[in-house]
Amino acid sequence: MSKGIGRTAYRPVGVLLGLAAGTVAGAIFRQVWKMTAGDGEAPSATDEDRRWGEILAAAALQGAIFAVVRAAVDRGGAVGVRRLTGSWPD
């Protein structure tokens, strides 16, 4: 199959997987934050009662979890498209 077909087949899959990755990453972050901070809710950047360090740590943790989940989901989707179409999506 041509590369264009693989890329075209991956686009809708990539969008759906991206939405799923965001949902999964958010759930993982909430659980990790609960376990590490002992607090049920992560701080908001505009929360006046939270310290800078806590807010920045929460943002860094959330970003790292999102990036790892997104990369894993994107890679899995690309492998799936290659198995179905025979070409790697670019």
Secondary structure, DSSP 4 states (H G I P E B T S, - for coil): --HHHHHHHHHHHHHHHHHHHHHHHHHHHHHHHHHHH--SSPPPTT-TTS-HHHHHHHHHHHHHHHHHHHHHHHHHHHHHHHHHHSS---
